[in-house]
Amino acid sequence: MPHIYQLFKGLEAKASAEIFTELLQGQQFRLERIVSTGQATAADTWYDQDEDEWVILLSGKACLHFADEAQAHELLPGDYVFIPAHCRHRVTWTDPEQISVWLALHIKAEPGKQHFTAPCKDAVNS
């Protein structure tokens, strides 16, 4: 029998670190909720993931920066982005005044096979 869960239940108003909660996992994917309350990626640190990632900001505000771009992109609720595997990126800022909730879908990338057509530098849909 299916269970019904509440995505916004149990959110902390201020946590010392981002909170990652795995919601669902399959052989080729992993879906997680990320809760940010003012955190950012450490300076001069870039994520360089082996998986493709599709992420949407559901609440709050954030800035996402890609290594091959000069400017970071501000994200508002409803903004989403596809980040291909090995597209170096970082979160430069999340709003410390409100809770930012993200959903991130991580998809196993297969060498030589492109699942999606969004190029890294055009990844932000704004």
C-alpha positions as CSV (number, residue, x, y, z in Angstrom):
1,M,0.0,0.0,0.0
2,P,1.5,3.4,-0.9
3,H,2.4,5.9,1.8
4,I,1.8,9.6,1.6
5,Y,4.6,11.8,2.9
6,Q,4.9,15.6,3.5
7,L,7.9,17.2,1.8
8,F,7.8,20.3,4.0
9,K,7.4,18.5,7.4
10,G,10.1,18.7,10.0
11,L,12.1,21.6,8.5
12,E,14.5,23.4,10.9
13,A,14.4,27.2,10.8
14,K,18.2,27.3,11.2
15,A,20.6,24.4,10.9
16,S,24.4,24.5,11.1
17,A,24.7,22.5,7.8
18,E,22.5,21.7,4.8
19,I,20.3,18.7,5.4
20,F,20.1,16.0,2.7
21,T,17.3,13.5,2.8
22,E,17.1,10.6,0.4
23,L,13.4,10.3,-0.7
24,L,13.6,7.6,-3.4
25,Q,16.3,5.5,-5.0
26,G,16.4,3.2,-8.1
27,Q,19.1,1.5,-10.0
28,Q,19.7,4.5,-12.3
29,F,18.6,7.5,-10.1
30,R,18.4,9.0,-6.6
31,L,15.9,11.7,-5.5
32,E,16.8,13.8,-2.5
33,R,15.4,16.8,-0.6
34,I,18.0,19.4,0.3
35,V,17.2,22.0,3.0
36,S,19.4,25.1,3.2
37,T,19.2,27.9,5.8
38,G,21.9,30.3,4.7
39,Q,24.6,27.7,3.7
40,A,26.8,27.9,0.7
41,T,29.5,25.8,-0.9
42,A,32.9,26.5,0.6
43,A,34.9,29.2,-1.2
44,D,37.1,27.8,-4.1
45,T,35.2,24.5,-3.9
46,W,33.3,23.1,-6.9
47,Y,31.0,20.1,-7.2
48,D,32.2,17.8,-10.0
49,Q,29.7,14.9,-10.0
50,D,29.8,11.6,-11.9
51,E,26.0,11.8,-12.2
52,D,23.7,14.1,-14.2
53,E,21.5,16.2,-11.9
54,W,18.2,17.9,-12.3
55,V,17.4,20.3,-9.4
56,I,14.4,22.6,-8.6
57,L,14.2,25.2,-5.9
58,L,10.8,24.9,-4.2
59,S,11.1,27.6,-1.6
60,G,13.6,30.3,-0.5
61,K,16.3,31.8,-2.7
62,A,19.7,30.7,-3.8
63,C,22.5,31.5,-6.2
64,L,24.1,28.8,-8.4
65,H,27.4,29.4,-10.2
66,F,29.0,27.4,-13.0
67,A,32.7,27.3,-13.3
68,D,32.7,28.3,-17.0
69,E,30.6,31.4,-16.4
70,A,31.5,34.7,-14.8
71,Q,28.2,35.4,-13.1
72,A,26.1,33.3,-10.7
73,H,22.4,32.7,-11.3
74,E,19.8,33.7,-8.7
75,L,17.2,31.0,-8.3
76,L,13.7,31.7,-7.0
77,P,10.9,29.1,-6.2
78,G,10.0,27.2,-9.3
79,D,13.4,27.7,-11.0
80,Y,15.1,24.5,-12.1
81,V,18.3,23.5,-13.8
82,F,19.8,20.4,-15.5
83,I,23.5,20.0,-14.6
84,P,25.3,17.4,-16.8
85,A,27.9,15.1,-15.1
86,H,31.2,16.9,-14.6
87,C,29.7,20.4,-15.1
88,R,31.5,22.1,-12.2
89,H,29.2,24.2,-10.1
90,R,28.7,25.6,-6.6
91,V,26.0,27.2,-4.5
92,T,27.3,30.7,-3.7
93,W,24.5,31.7,-1.4
94,T,21.2,30.6,0.1
95,D,18.8,33.0,1.9
96,P,19.6,33.1,5.6
97,E,16.2,34.6,6.4
98,Q,14.1,31.8,5.1
99,I,14.3,28.0,4.5
100,S,15.3,27.0,1.0
101,V,14.0,23.6,-0.1
102,W,15.4,21.9,-3.1
103,L,14.5,18.6,-4.9
104,A,17.5,17.0,-6.7
105,L,17.2,14.1,-9.1
106,H,20.6,12.4,-9.6
107,I,20.8,10.2,-12.7
108,K,23.6,7.8,-13.4
109,A,25.5,9.0,-16.4
110,E,26.6,6.4,-18.9
111,P,29.9,7.1,-20.6
112,G,29.4,8.3,-24.2
113,K,25.6,8.5,-23.8
114,Q,23.9,11.9,-23.2
115,H,20.5,11.6,-21.5
116,F,19.5,15.2,-22.0
117,T,20.4,17.9,-24.5
118,A,20.9,20.9,-22.1
119,P,24.5,22.2,-22.4
120,C,26.2,23.2,-19.2
121,K,26.4,27.0,-19.9
122,D,22.8,27.2,-20.9
123,A,21.6,25.0,-18.0
124,V,19.7,27.6,-16.0
125,N,16.1,27.9,-17.1
126,S,15.1,31.5,-16.3
